[in-house]
Amino acid sequence: MVNYQDAGLDRTFSALADPTRRALLARLDEEPELTVSELARPFPMSLPAVMKHLDVLAEAGLVERTKTGRSVTCHLTAAPMEQAMNWLARYERYWSEQLDRLAAFLEKEPWPANPASPSSAGSKRRRRSSSKPGRSRKK
């Protein structure tokens, strides 16, 4: 039996699922070396909440923290993102091939002159019949 589970990939996608964590990563992409306080400043949440998000990102291997004295600096780590991109690229290739095959099939097959479906040609719309109103629940 093939094992389709990769714990590292699961952690990466789980970490990327949250918009706040994606925003933290985007901020670190713009400014590579930020302290936790500097990183938390624009977010409308407490410093402990930002630190919890950073914990998730660090567990996924997307962020590394370095402590110098009392300040903690964060920076991006590319390896987990590269694994995620490779995984996504495999499925992108698969779906591109499937869509190319569909396009080739549709280009090869002649289209009917009448766009109406052959099954609907013999059938006509029936009038809806309404039934008598039921009893009222009012007493």
Secondary structure as GFF3:
##gff-version 3
##sequence-region A 1 139
A	DSSP	alpha_helix	7	16	.	.	.	ID=ss1
A	DSSP	alpha_helix	19	30	.	.	.	ID=ss2
A	DSSP	beta_strand	34	35	.	.	.	ID=ss3
A	DSSP	alpha_helix	36	40	.	.	.	ID=ss4
A	DSSP	alpha_helix	47	59	.	.	.	ID=ss5
A	DSSP	beta_strand	63	68	.	.	.	ID=ss6
A	DSSP	beta_strand	71	76	.	.	.	ID=ss7
A	DSSP	alpha_helix	79	108	.	.	.	ID=ss8
A	DSSP	alpha_helix	118	121	.	.	.	ID=ss9
###
